[in-house]
Amino acid sequence: MSAEPSRLSPRHLVSLTAIVAVGAFLLLAPGASDMVRAASVIVLAIALWATGWLPQWLTALAFFTLCTVAGVAPPDTVFAGFASAATWLVFSGLAIGAAIQHTGLGATVAARVGPHLQGSYAGAVSGVVALGLAMAFVMPSGMGRVVLLVPILITLADHLGYQEGRPGRTGVILGGILGTFLPTYAILPANVPNNVLMGAVEAVLGEPPTYSSYLLLHFPVLGALKTVLLVIVMLRLYPDRAPAPSAAAPDRATNGRTPLSRPERRLGLLLLLAVTLWLSDAWHGISPAWIGLAIALVCLFPGSGLMADRPLKSLNVEPLIYVAGIVSLGALAHHSGLGERVAHYLLAVLPLSDTGDAATFGLLSGLAMTLGTFVTLPGVPAILTPMATELAAITGWSPDAVAMTQVVGFSTVLLPYQGPPLVVGLLAAGLRLRDAARVCLIMAAISLVLLWPLDYLWWQLLGWI
């Protein structure tokens, strides 16, 4: 019996029409400025990523195709994402995650953590969110944390009895992913935008923020309090019953000291080595991506016993293509001058010179938040930090205070596509984009109404304003 041909859904038809329309514009209007041509592709990609009407990886491929066929930018700009450390960190994370699943190490960790989370559903969600946040203090890479956490969270959800389709499964897995993403912008080396900001501030203002001053300024409100609110939101959106531990592995669940197998021990030592090298990257100077790639090479090597035969067949490359696409989009926005033009336009319409400190705090933070929807989060400090001195002269604030308002803005994530680690986690866990989008929008609204005013008061208490 032959299979029926699949039919285009209305959303797919609209998406295809938009792609064809942009492609026609690029090919039939070669006289348009480089910025306009780049803007047409960037707006299309952002719209498709934001709506989720096409798979994220397919939107990335459409972005690459339109840019190359129409010559929107040089190939080294269009494909900059494939030269990015973030993309290769995704690849290494996929390999490490597959090894965690293959060796059973994820199940072992889940079995040992599970008994501490079995008391209640609220305790389980709080525990995984706290675990995600705690990992940000010892692992400097958001992408690395996500790809290590997801296999463990999936196994943990199974162990606690939250099967496919249960709200509790989404609560546990998405809670852990968001716990290591949303509050961790308040920890200096924990995410790419933080590190870009640190480097840009050093280049522009001469001295980077210290770990302790950054933590004191941002963590109490944007870190700790946001974590508590995230747990409350997850429990309200995805209520479920108390965990009912699976009987699939009773010996592991009842005996937390079950010896590790040889493959589990080998992989555990490799992960310990990786975390040690990640923690000491300021000393040895090796990027977390290349450390992860070396660990992935060991896992993939024939005879390692850490992966199945023909291991690449077990890897889902969708996150890899998506991250390459989102990084390339940021490179195109920078190359075309679009990001800087948007920032200057927003500055022109903001009444910064004749407002009070509270309004200035909100406007500068809102500027960073809005810009993040166009150039994604890592692009915000790269564009706004060079303007810190100019903005300081307009507002009367110190350049350091102006620069730090970016953290308030880019930590307020409106939609998942803005943060590659979040989308990678969703794809790896098989979660729906709409679930994360709903949480992000609710958390953003709470941030605007509650956290931003509290953060302003905290800044005043510390004497930053």
N, C-alpha and C positions, 0 to 999 in steps of 0.2 A: 504494500500500500504506500503510495507516494504521499509525502507530507504536504499539507496545504501551505502555499506561500504566505509568509508573514505580511501583514498589512501595516502601512504607516499609520500611527496614531495621530490625532490632531496636533499634539505637541511636537511630535517628530516632523510632521509636515511643515509646521511653522518654523521650526529650527532649520530644516533644509532650505526653506524659502529664504530665510535670513542669510544663510551661508552663501547661497547662490547670488542673492542681491548684492552682498558685500563684494563677492568675487567679481561680479559684473562691473561694479563701480570702480574697483581697483584696475581692472583691465581696460575699461572704456574711458577712464578719465585719468590718463597718465600725467596730465598737466597739473593735477592737484598737488598741493604742498606735501612734503614728507610727513609733517605733523598730522595733517588731515587724514592721509592714508593710514598712518599708524593708529590714529584715534579710531577709525572705522573698525579695524581688526580688534583692537583692545576692548572697545565697548561691546562688540559682538561676543568675544570670549567671556568677558565678565558677566554679561547677561545670561549666557548659557550656563556658566558655572553657578551663578547665583540662583537660577531657577531650577537647575538640575534636570532640565528637559532632555538633555543628552548625557550619557555617561561622561564623567570627568575626563577620562583618557581620550574619548572620541572628540571632545571639544578641543583638547590639546593638539590632536592630530589635525583637526580642521584649521587651527591657528597656524601650525607649521606649514600646512599646504598653501593657505592663502598668502602667507608672507613670502614663501619661496617662489610660487608660481607668478605672483605679481611683482616680485622684486621690491617688497616694502622696505627691507633693510638688508645689509650684508649677511651672509650665512653665519659668520661668527657671532652676530647679534641674535639672529633668529634662533640659533641652536645653542645659545649660551648656557641654557639649562643643563645640557648634557656634559658641559665642562665644569658644572658647579659641584662643589663638595657636598651640598645638600642632596643632590640626586644620587650620588654614589653612597651616601650614608643610608639612603632608602634601600638601595640594592643590598648593602651589607646587612641591614636590618631584616630584610626579607629572608636572606639566607640564614641568619642567626635564629629568626623566629621559626623557620622550618626545622632547624636542628633541634630547637627546644621541644617542638611537637614530636619529632621523630624519635628522639631519645627517651621521651617520657618525663623530661625534667620539669616541664610545665605542670604535668599532673602531680608530680611529687611536691613541688612548691605549693600548688593549690591545696593538696591534702594537708600540708603542714600549716598553712595559713588558715584554711577553712574552719577548723575548730574554734578559732578566735572570733569568727564572724557568724557563728550559727545561732547566736542568742536571739537576734531579731533582724528583720529586714532593714530597719533604720541603721542598726549596727553594721550590717554588711555594706550598705552604701557608704556610710561614714568611713568605714575601714578602707575601702578601695580608693575613695577620694583622698584620704590622708596618706595612703601608700603612694599614690601618684604625686602628691605634693612633696612628700619626703624624698622621693627619688630626684626631684629637681635640685636638692641641696648637694647631691653626690654625683649627678651626671649632668654635664654642661650642655648636652645636646637634646633639644626637645624631640627631634626626630628619632634619636637613639632610644630615648625613654619610651616613646610610643611603640616602636617596633619590638622592644623587649617586653613591654607590659601586655600587649594585646593577646599573645598566646596564653599567658598566665591568666588573664582576666577571663578568656573564653573557657579555659579548663576550670577555673574557679566557679564560674556560673553553672557549668555542668555539675560540678561537685556539690554545689549548694541546692541543686534540684530545680534550677531555673532553666527550663528547656526553651527551644525555639518557639517564638510567639508569646512568651510570657513577658509582661511588663518588667518583672524583676530582672530578666536577662538584660534588657536594655538598660535598666537602672544600674546594674553592677558593672557592665562593660563600658557603657557611655560615661558613667560616673568616674571610673578610673581614668579614662582617656581625658575627660575634661578636667579632672583634678590635677593632671600633670601638664595641662595646657593653660587654662584661663588664669589661675592665680599666680602662675610662675613668672609672669612678666615683672613681678615685683622682686625677683631674685636676679642679680646682675648677669651671671654667665649662663642663665638657664635656657635662653632662646636666642635665635638669630637676631631679631630686632634689637634686643638688649645689647648684644655684642657690637652690632653696627653702630648703635648710638654711642657706646663707649669709645670706639675707634674714631667716630666722627667728632665727638666732643674733644678728644685729645688733639685731633688735627686742627680744629677750628679755634678752640679756646685755650689750647696749650696744656691742659691737665685733665685726665679722665676722672670720672667719679670713682671713689673707692667703694669696695664691696660693702663695708659697714655703713657708710653714709647713705648709699643707695638703698640698702635694706631697711634702715631706720626710716627713711623718707617714704618708702612705698609699701613695705610689707604689712604693717599693721592694718591698713585699710584695704589696699588692692590685693593683698595676699591672704592674710588670716581671716578677715571679715568676709571677703569674697568667697573663701572656701566654705565657711559656715552657711552662707546664703546659697551656694551651689548645692550643698547637701539638701537643704530645705526644698529648693526648686525641684531637684530630682525626685524626692519623695512625694511631692505633690503631683508631678506629671506622670510618674510611673509607680503608683502604689502596688504593693503585692503582699502576700503572706510571708510569715517567717520562713527562713530556709528549711528545706527538708532534704538533708544530705543524701546524695545518690548512693545506692547500695552497690554500684558497679565496682567499687574498689574499697570494700570494707576494711581490709587489712591495712591499707594505707591510711584511711581515715581514722582508724582506731589506734594505730601505732605510729605516732609522729616520728619515731626513730628508725623507721624502715631503712635499711642500708641502701645507699645509692648504687645503681649498676655502674659498670665500668664506663660505658658511654656517657652516662649522666655525670660521673665524676670528672671525666675529661672535658666535657662541655662546661661544667661548673668552673673548672680551673681556667678555661679560656675566657669565660665571662668575667671572672675575678680579675684576670690580667687586663681585660679590656676596660673595666671600670677603673682600675688603678691607673692605667695610662690616660683615660679620659680625665680623671681628677687632677692629674699632674701635667696637663697639657701646657699650662703656663710655664712650667720648668723645661720640658723637652721641646715644645714648639711644634709638635706633630698634630695636624688637624684630626679631630675626632672621626672625620669621614675616612681618613686613610688608616687609622687604627681599626675601625670597623671593617674596612675592606680586607685588611690582613687577617682578621679573625674569620671573616667569611671565606677567605681562600683556604684556610685550614679546614673549615667545615666542609667545603666543597671538594676537597682533594680526595682522589680515589683511595679507598682503603681506610679512610678516617673512621668509618663506622658511625658518623654523626648525621649522615644524610642518606636518603634512599638512592638506589641506582638511578642514573640519569637525573640528577637532582634539579636541574634547571626546569624540568617539566613540572615540578611541584611548586615553583615560584610564580606568584601572581604579579605580572609586570605592570598592571594597571597603575598602581601608585607611582611607579618609576616614571612612566610617560606623563602622568599628571604633574608631578613635581618639576620635571624638565620644562613643561609648558608654562607653569606659573612663574618659574624663575626667568624664563625667556621673555615672558610678557613684561616683567619688571625691567629687564634689560632694554626692551624695545621702547618702553615709556621713557627711560632715561636717555637713550640714544636719540630719539626723535625730539626731545625737549618737552614732551607733553606733560610729564610729571611736574616739571618746574613751572610751566605755563599755568597749570591748574592751581598750583600753590600760590603763585603770584596773583592770580585772579581772585582766589578766595581772600587773600590778604587785602586786596583792594576794596572788597565789599565789607570787610569786618571793621567796625568802629572801635579800633583798639586805642586810639589816642585820647578819647574823651569818655572813658568808662572807668568804673571802680575796679578794685582788685578782684572782687568776686566774679564780675562779668569778664574781666580779662582772663582769669583762670579758666572759666568755662569756654570762652571763645578760642583760646589757644589749644585747649584739650580737644574741643570740637573740630578744630582745623586738622589736627593729627588724625582723629577718628575718621573724618570725611575723606581725607587724602588716602587713608588705608584702603578704602573701597575701590580706588582707581589703580593704585600701584602695589597693592598688597602690603602687608605689615613691614617686611624688611625694607621696603622702599621709603617708608616714612622718614626715619632718621637721616637717610642718605640725602633727602631733598630738603628737609626743614632745618637740620642742624647748621648748615652754612648761613642760614638766615637769622641765627640766634642773636648776633650782634645788632643787626638791623631792627629786629623785633624788640630787643632790650631798649634801644634808643627811643622807640615809639611808646613803649609801655612804661618805661621807668623802672623796670625790674632788672635784676642781674641777669647776664647771659646764661648762667648756670640754671637759674630758676626757669627761664624761658625754655631751655633745652629739656628740662625734666618734665615739663607739662606734656611732652610727647608720650611719655610712659602712660600717663592717664588716658591719653587718646588711643594709642595702639593696643593697650590692654583691654579696651572696650571693643570686643570683636562682635561685629554685627552678623556676619554670615560665615560659614565654615571655609569657603574658598579662599578667604583672606589668609588663612594659616595652613600651609602645606602639611605640617605634622598632624593636624586635626583630620584633614581629609584622608591622609594615609592611614590613620588609625581606623576611620570609618570603613574604608575600603577593605582593609585587612580583616576587620571584625565582621564584615557583612552587614553593617548597620545602615539604616536609611539616612540620606542626607537631611531629610525634613526633620528627623528627630533631633539632630544636633542643631539645625537651624532654629528650631523652636526654642531650645534651651539658650542658645546664644542671644537671640532677640530678647527673651525675657530677662536674661542676666544684664544685657545692655541697658534695657529700660530701668532695671533696679539700680544699675550703676549711675545712670544719669540723674535719677531722682534722689537716691540715698547716698551712694558711695562718693560721688563727686563732691557734694557739699561737705560730707564728713572729711574727705581728703583735704579740701580747702582749709577747713578748721584745723586739721592736723598740721598742715604746712605753716599756718599762722602760729600755732603753738611752738613749732620748732624754729620760728624766726626766718623761714625762707621767703615769706611775703611781708 
